[in-house]
Amino acid sequence: MSVRRDHASIAPQRDSVGETAAMVNLPAALSGAAHYVNDIEPPGTLFVAMLRSPHAHALVRGIDVAAARALPGVHAVLTGAEVLDRAGPHPVYWQLTGQRTPQTRAMAVDRVRYHGQVVAAVAAESRALAEDALELIAVDYEPLPVVATVAEALAPGAPLLVPEWPDNVFGEQVYGTGDTDRAFADAAYVVEEEFDFGRSFGAPLETRGCVVEYEPVAGRFEVWINSQSPNRVREVVSEVVGVPQARVRVRIPAVGGGFGTKANYYGEEILACLLARSTGRPVKYVEDRDESFVASSHARQQHLKVALAADADGRIVGLRGDVVGTLGGELSSVGMGPVWLAAVSLPGAYRIENIRVRARGVMTNRSPYGSYRGWGAPKAVFAIERTVDRLARTMGLDPQELRRRNLVTPEEMPYANGILARLDSGDYRECLSRVEALTVDAGWPDTIREARSAGRRVGMGYACFVESTGIGPSRVMTAIGVEQAGFDEAVARMDAGGQVTVYTGQAELGQGILTTIAQTVAHELGLPPERVEVVSGDTDRCPYTGYGTAGSRGAAVGCEAARLAGVELRDQVLGLAADRLEADPAELVMDEHGVGVRGVPGRRLTHAEIGRAAYRDLTLAGDGFSGTLQGRAVYDPTAMTYSYGAAAALVEVDAETGEVRLLDGAMVDDCGVVINPDVVEGQLVGGSVQALAGALFEELVYDADARLTNPDFHGYRLPRTTDFPPLRLGHMETPSPASGSGVKGVGEAGTLPWAPALCAAVDDALADTGVFVTEVPLRPERLLEAIDGSGVATS
């Protein structure tokens, strides 16, 4: 999918920040020089394969691994008994109030709770040999009744996934403000809808993997892993395997996409550590594609019930919401975090004074439920925007007019919605108007008129969104129960030759974070971005980054920490240069050539001369200078940032086949100050493609026995380049007051508005049938059922 740019809405360029700069990791990726986990193979490497349960729910009565262990070339076989003895339980770092805390191990110990759960691991001289050994392992399963759906899990007398619990509800939380009962009782209009969002997962091009070496004398692990959160992996390995953190080094090579899937941590890396320690050999595990469908965390699936109350003028006065997330049989590292976020994000961009929402996470015999780009926000946006459309239809109002009457205005910023969000800045109405202008300029009204006159069903729909970005305020996260700090640390250093290097804990996943960090620091130092090198992906070399690369925090938190480190470095350089040049620092100018006195061309020092004075000949520096040029900053934001935007979809519906085709799409976003326009647009397009695919066809489907029925790309359809037209993109830039640089975040924005916009467009195309879409993905058979249920002939 390419991009159609609305150039008139792009802010004027500024030097290093705001310019397009070449992606620093692109040459290596395009030339094949980049090294991924699967390229790493130390001498003597053993290869790991996992035996996975064919049952969704069963007791493990016994397991015989003698034949596998006896197979020549097999060096170790792990079962649940060894894991129980050698490793602790996995932590769940989203420990929300009111949730239970079942113990999750790296593999099943005495019970399997989902199809594909690991019951044994083999380390052998080759992956093929390890897989042969798996066939020699005999497991005595006692199948148990399954709960394949939330309805089954919540039914009276349902089989319990955790026998010690009274039911299958992992956790429940309620949030609210105002008096919703009064608001609904007094309202002129009340609407209520139920929505279903299908199950899907990140499916990155590169599957998960790790290579682990163990040094027995030092008792030290070195872990190569394609993770988004190197420091978190280090902490988990330390905690679960039982070694000091100082003896765990985590390194991130090139990563072929993350999308949240690689932000979670998994049992496989713990098993690799145990096998490396027991064999004394490096071990390598790379998930194959079949495994990824059941072993990489699933996401998205939720059932949402939303009700809105409005007065006679269309002012929304009350919101009720109930969000149920379909968790798996075991917990991922984020617990029910995405379900919680969906609930607290339900008010969206609207001014609603009376709110009550409930979030529940329900265990089922499915794969663990974890992170995927957007987390809980896509479901919340889908539910609130669709309910606003329903309210508009009930009141006989244009949906966009109803939105304008209720969107938070710039004058009301910062706006606290009463359930955790404090919207920081922006003009939501203007954003919606700009999207409408894009559709008019593109001739959509004429297209619809002409298509309908020819008997084609073409329609358009809109959606607004607001996104919590810059995940990071540590004290806020702790207050809601997250056992993970949200600050970022960065170091910016100028060496003896005048070269600048920045060290960050952020991970490059293809999203461009190394480029934007280079641009940010270069901007503060007056340098071109190519003069700043960024080092990441090594817990021994790089500073601590608490939450990792997730939650649209790379620019808002990671770049801000780097910027502050760059400011400190700049002040040190100017201070040293001021002594040498016998000038006030305020009179100095720092640029790509060095430091000079403003208005005096002859009085100048190169960066190399400054570096020499700092490291090699301190007689050239002032008496108070102690050596080295290094800025260090820890940035812990005091508040979240909030990006926002609006989108419009133009679709054609074949009422006889149920097929929906996107003809055109337009989107305007505001992610605060734009560091690199190409990176922003790449993030918007990438997220949009994932959202469009999730709205139309991506879905993981289970049968009545809780077995995945489409565990491959034949049954789970990913988007093709021909599926969607180029998007029309526009940008606004409202600096966030919560960030020193005004940056917000854009990593997940594209995932938010497309499902509701598409569904509204389908409604419009089928206006004569009265269809109102409440479920995604919009598979043809589902749409045909809705059309058939309308009682309107389609041919």
N, C-alpha and C positions, 0 to 999 in steps of 0.2 A: 504494500500500500504506500503510495507516495503522498505528497502534501501539496495543497493549494494554499498559498499564504495570503492572508489579508495584510498587505504591507502597511496600509495606512494606520493600523493599530499597533504596530511594533514601535517601541520607544526608541528615540535616537541612540545611536551607539556611543559608548564611552570607551576609553582606552582598552585595557585588558578585560575589564568586566563589561559585559554586554556585547562583546564581539564574538564572531565565530572563530574558534581556534581548532586546529587539527587534534583529533583524538590521539592521546599519547600512546595508547596501547594498540592502535589500529595497524601500524606496519607489521608488528609481530603476528597479530591475528590473521591478517590477510596473506602473509608470506608463508605461514605454517611454522614460523619460528617460536610461537608461543608454546609453553609447556603446560599441559593439563595433568590432572592426577594420573590419568592412564598412561602418560608418557614417563612417569617416574617409576623407576625400577632399580633399586639398589642391588648390588651383587648379593646373591643368595636369597633373593625374594621368594617367599612362599605365597601361594594364591589361595584365597578363601572363597568357599561356596557355602550357602546357607540352605538348610533343609527347612521348608516352610509347610505349615499345616494345611492339609486339604479340607479341614473342617473349620467351620466358623465358630463352633462352640463345642468343646470336648474336654474331658479329663485326660491327662496323660498318665496312664496307669503304669507304664514302664517303657524303657527305651534301651535297645540292645545295639551297642556300637562296636562290638568286638570285631566283627568282620571288617568294618570300615577302618578301624585302627590297624588291623593286620595287613591291609593292602599296601604293597610296596610303594613308597613315595609319599605316603600319608604321614605327616609329622605330628598332628594333634587333632583331636575331636573334642569339641566342647558340648556339654549338655546343660540343661537347667540346673542340675545339682551342682556342677562346678561353678556356674555363674553365681548361684546363691551363696556358695562358700567363699568366692574370691572377689566379689564386687557387691557394692551396695545398691540400693534402689535409685532410680533416676529421679532427680528433682523436677518438680513442675514449678516454673518460676512465675507463672501468673497465678498466684495464690489469692484469689478473690474471696472476699468475705462471704461466708455462708456455703462455701463449697466443701466437699469431702476430699480426703486425700488418700486414695488407694495407692498401693505400692506397685510401681511399674518397674520391671527388670529388663535387662538387655535382651533376654529371650524368655519364652514361656518356661515356667518351673514345673507346675503341676496341672495347669489348665490353660488351654488356648481360648482366646476370646474373639478372634477374627481370622478369616480365611487368609492365609499367607503369613501368619505370625511365625517367627523363627522358633524351631524346637531343637536344632543342633547346628553346629558350624564345624567345617572341616578345613584344615590348612594342609596343602599338599604342594608338590613340585610344579604342578600346572593347574590351571582352572579346570581343564577337562578331567584331569585325574581327581580333583576334589569333587567334581560333580558325579563322577563314577562312584566315588566313595559314598555319596549321599544315597545312592540306590541300594547300598548294602546295610543301611540303618533301618532297623525294624522298630516301629513305634506302636505301642498298644494304646489306641485311643478308645475312650468310652464317650460316644457322641452324646451331647446334651441338647435339650430344646433351645432353639435360637429365637432371638428377638431381632427381626430384620428391619423393622420400622419403628418410628417413634410411637405410633399408635399401639403397636404390640408391646413396646417397652413400658408404656404407661398404663396398660390394661390391668385391671385387678387380677392378682394371682400370676402376674407375668414372671417367667423365669428370671432369676436375679443374676446379673453378670458378676456382681461382687456379693457373695453369700452373706457377708457381715452387714450389708446395708438393708434397710427396710424396703427400698424400692430402687429403681434405676436412674433416679435423678441425681446427677453429679453435683449440681449447685443451682441455686436460685437467688436472684437479687431483684429488688424493686427500687425504682427511683421515681421521684416526683417533685412537683412544685405546684403551689396554688390549690384550688378546690375544684377538682375535675368533676365531681358529682354535681355540684351546683352549675358548672359551666355547661354540662350536657343537659341538665334538667331545664335550663333557661334558654337553650339554643333554638334558633329558628330552623336550623337544618342540622341533621345528624346523618352521617354515612359511615358504613363499616364494611371492610373488605378483608378477605383472607388471601394470602399470597404464598406461593411456593417457589423457592429458588433451588435449582438443581445442583447436584453434587458434581464437582470437578476437581482438577488439581493443576499444579503449575506446569508439569510436563516440559521441563527445560531440555534444550537440545542435548546437553551433557547430563547424564544421570549422576547420582551421588556416588562418591567414592572416597577412599582414604588409603594412605600408605603409612604404616607405623613401624618405626625402628625402636628397639629397646636396648639401652646400654647398661648391662648388668652391674658393672663396677660402680658407676655413678647412680644406678637406679633411676635412669632418666629416659623419658619417652620423647621421641620426635615424631610429630604427627603432621603429615601432609594431608590436607582435606579441602574439598571445594565447598567451604562454608561461607556464610555471610557474617558470621559472628566469631572471629578467632578467639577473642578473650573468653567468651562464654564457653566455647568448646574446651579451652584450657581448664577453666574452673570445673566443668562437669567431669572431665577425665580425672582431674585431681580428686574430686569428691567421691566419685563412684568407684574408681580403681584403688583409691587410698594411697596416693603419693602427694608430697608437697607440690604446690603450684610451681615452685621454682624448678622442679624437675620435669616439667612438661613444656615442651616447645611446640607451638602450633604454627604451621606455615600454610599460606594460601597461594597456590599457583594460579595460572590463568583459569578463569571460571567461565563455563559455557552457559550462562544464564542461571538465575537464582529464583526470582519471582516469589520469594517467601518460602518456597519448598526447602531451600538450603539454609534458612534462618533457624529452623528447628534443629534440635540435636536428636540423634537416633541411637538405638542399641547397637547397630553394626560397628560404629567406631569404638565402642567399649569392647565388643567381642574381638575386634582386631588388636586392641591393646593387650587383652588377656592372652591372645594367641602369640603375639610377639614376645611377651614376657616368658611364656611357658616354653616356647621353642628356641628362643635365643636367635631367631632369624627375623629379618624384615618380613612383614606380611602386607598383602595388598588385597583390598576388596573393592570391586567396582560393580555396582548394581547393574544388572542387565535390564533391558527394557521391559521384559515380562514382569520382573520383580518390582519395577518402579510403580506399576499400576496398583499394587497392593501394599507396598512398603513405604513409598514416599507419602507424606501426609496428604490426606484429602481435605477439601475445603468447600466453602460456599453453602452447602445444603442447610436451609433453614425454612421454617414455617412461621409466617408473621401474620398476626391479626392486628389491624389498625383501624381506629375509629377517629373521625374528626367531627367537631361541633363548630358551627359557624352562626353568626348573627345574621340579621336580614340584609345587611350590607356586604356580606361575604367576608367578614373579618373572622378568621379562625380563632376561636376562643378556648378550645379544648382539644387535647390529644390523649388517646388511650392506645397503648401498644402492648402486645404480648409476643415475645420472640422465643422460639424454641429451636435450638440447634441440635442437629443429629450427630452426636459424638460417636466415636468408635468404641470398640471393646477394651482398648487400652488408651491411655491419655498421651497426647503429644506434650511437648514442653510448654505449650501455651495454654493448656487446659481448655477452659471455655472462654478465653479472652476474645476471640472473634465474635462470639455470641453476645458478650457484654458490650462490645463496641457497637454492634448493630443496634442494640437497645438504646444506648445513650446517644446515638447519632440520629435517631428517628426524627427529632424536630427539624433537622436540616437547616436550611437558610431562612426559616420562617419565624416570625414573632408570634409565639404561642405562650400565654401566661399560665395556663393550667395543664399540667402534664402528669401522667402516670404511666410508667412502662415497667414491664417485668421481663426478665431474661432467665431462661432455663436451659441448662445443658443436659441432654438425656443420652445415656449410654445405650448403644446398640451393638450387635455383632457385626460391625463394619470396621474398616481400617481406621487407624487413628485420625482424628480431625485436627488440623493445624493451620498453618499460615499459607496464604496465597494473596498475591498482590491486591491490595485494597482491604484485606481482612474483613471486618464486618460491615464496612461502609457501603459496598455495592448493594447489599440487601436492604439496608436502611434507606438509601436513595430510591431504590426501586419501589419500596413500600410506600414511602411518604409521597413521592411524585405521582404514583398511580392513584393513591387515595385523593390527592388534590384534583387529579383529572376526574375522578368519580364525583367529587363534590361539585366541580364546575358543571358536569353534565346534569346533576340533580338540580342545580340552581339555574340552569339555562344560561350560564356565563361562558365567555371565551376563557379557556384555561389560562392563557397568558395574562389576561386581565386579572383573574383571581390570584395568580402568583404575584403580580405587581402590588396588589392591595395588601399582601401579607409578608413580602420579603422584608427582611431587616434593612433599614436605610443607613446611609453613611453617617447621618447625624446621630444615630443610636449606638454607633460603635464607640468603645467596645461593648458588645452586647452579651450579657450573661443569660443563658437560657434556662437556668435553674437546675439543670442536671449535668453539671460538670463543664460544659462548653462555655468558653468566653470568646466569641467571635471578635477578631481583633481589628479588621479593617476591610474596606472594599465598597464597591457600588454594585450590588447584585442586580438592581433593575437595569442599570446601564449595560451590564454584561448580557442580560437577556435581550435587550434592544439590539445590541451588536450582532447577536446570532440571528435575530429576525432580519436584520439588514443584509446579512450574508445570504440568507435564503432568497430574499427579494432580488438582490443583485444577480444571483445565479438563475433567476427565472423560474423558481419552483412553482409559484402560483399559476403561471402559464402552462408549465408542464402538467400540473394536475388537471387543469381545465381541459387541455387538449387530450390527455389520456382518458379522462372520463367520458368525453364526447365520443371517443372511439370504443367505449365499452370496457376499458381496462380499469382495474381497481388500484388506484394510486392514492397515497395519502401521506401526510406529514405529521410529525409529533415533536414535542419539546420536553426537556427536563432541565431542571436546575440542580446544582449540587454544592455542598460545602464539605471540605475535607480537613480533618485534623491532621496536621503535618508537624514535622520537627519533633517527633516523639523524643522526649528527653527530660522534662523537669523532674529531677530525681525525687524530690520531696513529694511531688504530686503522685508519682508512680508508686512510691512507698505507701502513701496514704490510701491508695486504692488496692493495695495488696501485692504489688509486683515486686518480687525479690530480685531486682536488678536495677542498678543505677543507670541514669540516662545521660550522664555527662560524656563529653569527648575531650580528649587531650591531644595536643599537637605540638610538634617541635619544628621550628624553622631555623636552619643553620647555614651560615656562610662560611666556607672553608678558606684555607690559606690562599687559594687561587681565585677567590672571589665568586665561586660557584655556589648557588643556593640549593639546598636540599630540604624538603619538607618530609617529616615522618608522621604518618597517620595510622590509626587503627581501623579506618574504613577499608572496605574490600571492593575491589574493582570486579564487577560482574558483567561488564559490557555496557553499563549505563553511563559511563563517562565521568565518574567521580574523580579520578586522578587528573583529568583535564580541567575540571572546574576548580579543584583545589589549586592546581598550578596557576590558573588565571586569577584566582582570588588573591593569592600571595603575591603574584607578579604585579597586580594592581597596586598593592600597598608599597611595593619596592620600586615602582616605576620601571619595571623590566618587561620585556616580551615574555609570554608564557613559556616559550621554548627554553628560556634561561633558568627555569625552575624545574628541578627533578623531584618527583614525589615517590616515596618509598612506602609500601604498605604490605600487609599480609605476612607478618612475622612477629610473634609475640615477644621474641627476644630482642628485636631491634626497634620495634615500633611501640608507641605509647598506648595506654589503656583506652579502649573505647567500650563503654559499658554495654549498650544495647546492640551494638553492631550496626551493620548496614541494612536497615529495614525501617518501616514506618515513615517513609518520605523524609528521612532525617539527614541524608548525606549532605545536601547543600545547607539546610537550615541549621544543623548542628556541627557536622564534620567540617564544612567550609568555614563556618564562623570560628571554630576553634583554631583552624589554620590561619584565618585572617588575623586573629588576635596575636598569635605567635609571630606572624609577619610584622605586625605593628611594633611589637617589642623588639624584634630584630632590627627593624628600620631605625628605631630610636637609638639602639646601640651603635649602629653604623654611623648615624648622623653625629652622635656624641663623640665617637672616636675621630671622625673627619673634622669636627669643629675644632678639636685640639690641634690637629695637624695644620689646618688651614687658618688657625687663629681667627675664627669667625663665630658668631652666634649661630646655634643650630637653626634658629628661625630664618636665617639668611641663606640656608643651604637648599640646594635642589638635588634630588636623587633621581637618576634616570638610567637608561640601559648602558651608558658609558661610564658611570660612576657617580661621584658627588662633586658638585661645584658650587661656587658662591654665586648667588643670583646677581646677574648684571655684570659680572667680572669674568670674562671668558678664560683668562689665563690661570685662574686659581681653581684647580680641579685635581681630584684624585681618582684613579681608576679603581674598580672593585678589587683587582689584583693587588694594588698598592695597599688598600685598606685591609685586605686579608693578610698580607705579609706583616703588617704592623700588629695585627691581632694575634698572630700565631708564631711568627718566626723572629720578629725583632721588636720586642716591646719597648725598646728605646725610642721607637718612632711614635709610640702612643703616649697619652698623657699619664701623669703620675697616678691618677686614680683608677686607671684601667687595669683589670686583673687578668685579661687574656680570654680568648675565644669570643665568637659572635654567635649567640644562640638565643632565640626567643622561645619561650615555653608558655603555653596557655592551657588552662582547663576551663572549658565552657559548659556550664550547666544552665540551660535556659530557665528563666523564671516563669515562663508561660508557654503554652503551645502556640504555634502559628496556625492559621486557617486559610488555606487556598480555597478557591471557589471557581465556578464556571457554569456554563450552560451549553446545551447541545441540541441539535435538531436533526431528525432523520427523515429522509424521503424514501418510501418503500413502495414496491408493487407486490400485490398479493394475488396468487392464483387460487381462486376460491374453489376450484375443482380438485386441485392436488394438495392444497394447503401450504404450498411453497411460498416463502417470503424472500424477496430479493431487495437488498439495499441499493437504491439507485444513486443516492448522494448523501453526504453527511457534512455537517458544519458544527464547529465547536469554538468557543471563546473561553479562555482560561485566564486566571490571574494568580500567578504563583509568586507574587512579590517581585523584587528586582530579579531580572533575568541575567544570569552570569554568562551563559552561552546559548544563543537562540537555537542552534542546531541540536544541542543536547536536549533542550526543553521540548522541541518538536519531536525528536526521536522518542522521548519518554511518552509524550501524548499519543503518538501514532501506535507505538508498541502496546501501551495499555489499552488503547481503543480496539485494536485488533483482538486482543484477548477477551475484552468485554463483549464485542460483537459476536465472536464465536461462541462465548458462553450464553449469550442471549438467543442464539439461533440453533446451535447443534451440539456443542460440547457437553457431555453428561456421562457420568459413571452410573451404570444401572446394575442393581442387585436383584436377584431372584428371591423366592420365598424362603430359601435355605441360607440367605445372607451370603451368597457367593456372587462375586462380580461376574457379570455376563459378557462384558466387552473389554477384556484386559489387553487390548492391543489397538493399533492405529487403524485396523480395519473396522472395528466397531466403535472406537472413540475417535470421532472425526476432528482433526485439527484444521485450522484455516489454511487455505491455499492463497497464493498471490492473486488469483483471479476472482476470489470471493467478494472482495469489497473494492469500491472505487476510491480514488484519492480523496482525502478529507480536506475540507476547507477550514483552515485554522486562523484564528485571530487571537491577539494577546492584549491584556491590560496589565499594567504594572502599578500596584498599590503597595508601597513598602510597608512591611509589617513593623509596628512599633515594638513588638516583642523580640526583634532581632536587630542587632547593631548594624548589620548590613542591609536590612530590609528584605532579606531572602525568606521565602516560605518553604515550599517543597512541591515537587511535581511528579514524583515517581509513581504515584497511584491514581492521579487525577483522571487519566484516560479510562480507567476501569469503572468509573462511577455512573455517568449519565446515560449510557447507551441502551441498557435494558429497558428502562422506562420510556425513553424517547422512541425506541423501535416499537414498543407495544402501543404507545399512543398513536404512532403512525399507522399501525395495523388497524387499530380501532377506527381511525379516520378513513382508511381505505374501505373498510367494511361498515361504514356508518349506517347503511340501510338495514343491516342485520341486527344492530344493537349489540354486537359482540364487544365485550370488555375483557381484555386479556389480563389474567392474574397469575400466570405461571410461565416460568422460563426454565430451560430453553423452549423456544417456540417451535417445537418439532411439528412437522406437517400433520401427523395424526391427531395431535392435541388441538391444533387450530381447526381441523375439519370437524372434530367433535363439537367445538364451540359454535361453528357455523351451522352444523346440522341441528344443534339444540336451539338455534334462534328461530327456526321455523320459516326462514326466508329462502326462497328458491334462488339458486346461484347460476342457473343456466336456462 
